[in-house]
């Protein structure tokens, strides 16, 4: 927070005002009074204010948070398989798969589509809404000839299921849930064959060609999603100690077993976990099992340099005093100003300028969708009579991920307003 506004640049402001002055005498006077004299005063006050802000910030209580989740996509030819910071969401994406003709024919005989591969379609969310209703034509290349075939596409759930599992993992680790920003996942579609002309069951499929019509120029087959999570297993450091009349056992994992530049989320165990707590870097797990064993974790790597072509996204929020106090004390958002401040606290908000926030009794539709439909909010009313609408001005109106990023922001806001239908609109 600066004296005037966040990111206020005093020198830039002065230069701009100078260029607006036609009178040379006024310009010279403005330079002497404002730039020279007031400039030093501004820098001094700003420095003292920053010192006070840092002091208060350090003394304020810090909330317990789920680690930042970073997502992106990488093409096959540029991905470094030794990259430990960004791993494929599905390690199987690193393996080349070939369709099996006999399996395909059996699947079609059972009246089931046969999955061939997953494609990435680089288009706006709204333009992809009807693609699943379409039937596309193409052929299977078996060398000596090409077999005419029909294909359908369906939104790929494989990656989304992995992000949704983080919700249960957050509960297992006693951490408040944080919405994951993964806009690319809504562009991945499973391509399946639904009909083929007569083909020899022993024929080897060399290549598959599909005419995606208007989607052709925006379709890629060589990219896959990555994130800053990697799976690992750690064994308990000591023999479990019985607690609660030997009904529950405490398993200890020492701090030295964890990397200092990473965070850890417990993902699995052979026993029912009752509680976990971190203390001075050590992890104490209270579980029913008394036998030492391996514990499954997600190793969450802190933000590292991104070396690939496509931009990366994070659900990170700027570390601010207001955010920390609200999360620590569980306070609600109560005003338009707080809504704007909350939305602006996300790094992802840099793609937009917030124009307005309105509450209306009309049933409105927006440019956003719910990214957390998998969560069963039992306390939400089925019929919400009021709509909380936030208008955004995008930095780039033609950016194909605008609606996906916007949906992430609005989904976060809806946590505070379960009684309203929260939507976002692009101006």
Secondary structure, DSSP 8 states (H G I E B T S, - for coil): --SSSTT--HHHHHHHHHHT---HHHHHHHIIIIIIIIHHHHHHHHHHHHHHHHHHHHHS---------EEEEEETTT--TT-SSSEESSGGGGS-----HHHHHHHHHTT--EEEEEEEE-S-TGGGTTGGG--EEEEEE-SS-EEEEEEEEEE--HHHHHHHHHHHHHHHTT--------GGGGGEEEEEEEEE-S--TT----EEEEE-GGGGGGEESSEEEEESEEEEEEE-SS--EEETTTTEEEEEE-GGGS-TTEEEEEEE-SS-EEEEEEETTEEEEEES--S--EEEEEEEE------SSS--EE--B---HHHHHHHHHT----SHHHHHHHHHTBGGGGGEEEEEEEEESS----S---TTTTS--TTS-SS---EEEEEEEESSTT-TTHHHHHHHHHHHHHTT-TTSEEEEEE-
